[in-house]
Amino acid sequence: MPQRAINSFKRCLAAGALLLCALPAARGPAAAADFAEYKVKAEFLVKLAQFVDWPGAAFSGPQAPFVIAIAGEDPFGDYLEEVVRSRAMNGRPLKLIRAARGAPAEPCHLLFISGGEYQRLGEILDVYGGRAVLTIGDGEKFARNGAHVGLYRKGGHLRFEINLEAARKSGLVVSSKLLRLAAAVYGGGGI
């Protein structure tokens, strides 16, 4: 095994050990796994967005923030807020908002739809569909049913599916690099 791969593996083990040590004992094993999963998903949201291009009209100006919204229950705890405070997206500051149920849709660039909102997916897509808003659902069924990305855990690994047709209809351009990494791509004719 090359030394670089070994060093990378050691860093992953060390980061995982630190994460587990930081968890309160009262959380228990299931809560610890959920916390670790959503910590990875928070990082993934920001990384994934770097492989998508938004039309210029999606931003009010060159210094306008890149807005991430959460629809439904926020499974990230404080971690996504930490990520947002410490990162930028293509030179733009990040901003986090929570989409209130029944309230007018706030302008955003990325909408994370919690798994508990799956039954409302059609309603959410009616509000955000056609806008340059990357919709990422927390579950395997989301991309198959109209969201741009479905993000889920399978066999201990984080996987994602992409609905390329829905992304195109929203004016978003998804990088071919990201498409190659997806577990499935729907509506991908002519890639």
C-alpha positions, 0 to 999 in steps of 0.5 A, a space after each residue: 500500500 502506498 505511503 500516501 494512502 496509509 497516511 490518509 487512512 491514519 488521518 481518517 482514523 484520528 479524525 473519527 477517534 476525536 469525533 467519538 471522544 467529543 460525543 457526550 456519553 449520554 448520546 449512546 451508539 445510535 445517536 453517535 452514528 447519527 451525529 457523525 453521519 450529519 457532520 459528514 453530510 454538512 461537509 458534503 453539502 458545501 463540497 457538492 455545491 462547488 461542483 454546480 454552477 448557478 446562473 449569474 442572475 441567482 445572485 443579487 451582486 458579486 458580494 451576495 452570500 451563498 444561502 443554504 436553507 434547511 426545510 424541516 427538522 435540522 439534523 445537523 445540530 450546531 455543526 452546519 452553522 460552524 461550517 457556514 461561519 468558517 467557509 466561503 463559496 467561490 469567494 462568497 460568504 455562506 449564510 444559513 437560514 431555516 425555511 419555515 413551513 407555510 411561510 413564503 419561500 426565502 431566497 436561497 441557493 441550496 435547500 436541504 430537505 430533511 428526510 421527514 419532509 419527504 411526504 411534502 416533497 411535491 409541495 416544496 418543489 412546487 415552491 422552489 422548482 424552476 428557481 436556481 435552487 439546488 434541492 438536496 433531499 436527505 434520503 434515497 428516494 428524493 432524486 428519483 422523485 424530483 429533487 436535484 440530489 438524494 443523499 443517503 447512507 448505504 452500507 456504511 458509506 455516504 451515497 448520492 443520486 442526481 436528477 440531472 433533468 430537474 437540475 437543468 430545468 432549474 438553470 443549474 449546471 452540474 459538473 461531469 466530475 460530480 455526475 461520475 461519482 453519483 450512485 445514479 443519474 436520472 434524466 441524464 440523456 446527452 451528458 
